[in-house]
Amino acid sequence: MSNPTPKAVSTKLYKTGQTRGADDDVIYQNRVLRNSTALIPYKDYQLCKNAPTKNGKYENGFIVLIKPEDYFNPEIQQSLKADGLCLGKNLLVFYETRAQWKDYPILKGWKAASARKNPLKGQYVARIPATTSAGEKKIIEGFTTSKMKGAGIRVYEYADADTINLCKLQLEYLFWSCKDIDKLVELQGLDPESVKERVKSIKEEAQKKGLADKENLIAARIIDEDGYTICPLCLKHISAIGFCDRIQQAEGREVPDLTVTEVSLFHIHELRTGEFNHRPYNLGWGHHHCNVVVKDSGITKTLEWMREVLQRNKMV
Ligand SMILES: [Zn+2]
């Protein structure tokens, strides 16, 4: 039987395995798998040197980025050695400002790096913006060709391939757990029999892999007491129709009693350096708008902020 999962949902699920977008002139790769080479700022090395799984090994390795003023500090040179960090193997000097570029010039023989795995084929990388006042051009060196654009991913976005897949499975399970799923099946004209089969197999697989623990999902604000998928911030039911926002237009009519809001991936504990929060039971589906409000501050902080705002407005 064919997979009845709507294309828009499969695409959303696939994208959960990818990192967020990156601008042209930054050091990060644009939307790649979360198990790509992790970039670790030197100041965070002790916190991040061990990957969360696979005995602490990053699936595609890591590169430590060190500021030139740190690299050229003799004391730090000693600790680099002690930590097994070696220029061109797992360490690159990272120039981000014009002052660094002038005060700590690259050494004779240094090359801009161009490989994400040892050997990195260089010793440094530069991402220095242009200065309009002084008329100085930007300096962008290392990992610049279209195929090798960006040296790696933000370390806190990392997850190994298995984790990525477990998350996808749990997230699909949550999609089929939307309260109005029958409405979507009807609107999309999906075959009810294949839907039934799909839901059954996803549920069984999720249970088998320990991804359907109701209490844990409730505690994490991912589903409600009835087992329906909710938005982790506002706790409203998530509409399955919100996954396929094109439906409304295609149907050319409003869906009754339902404000359809775009759905997006939600990290319950936000992604931040020193934690690896792309993992099962930490991902849910939330309203795009709620996700934007929470952004990087996390749910608890956001709720506290909201309470203060309401108090100041004398609404609570
Ligand atoms: Zn919401």
Boltz pocket constraint, residues with backbone or C-beta under 6 A from the ligand:
constraints:
  - pocket:
      binder: B
      contacts: [[A, 231], [A, 232], [A, 233], [A, 234], [A, 235], [A, 236], [A, 286], [A, 287], [A, 290]]
      max_distance: 6.0
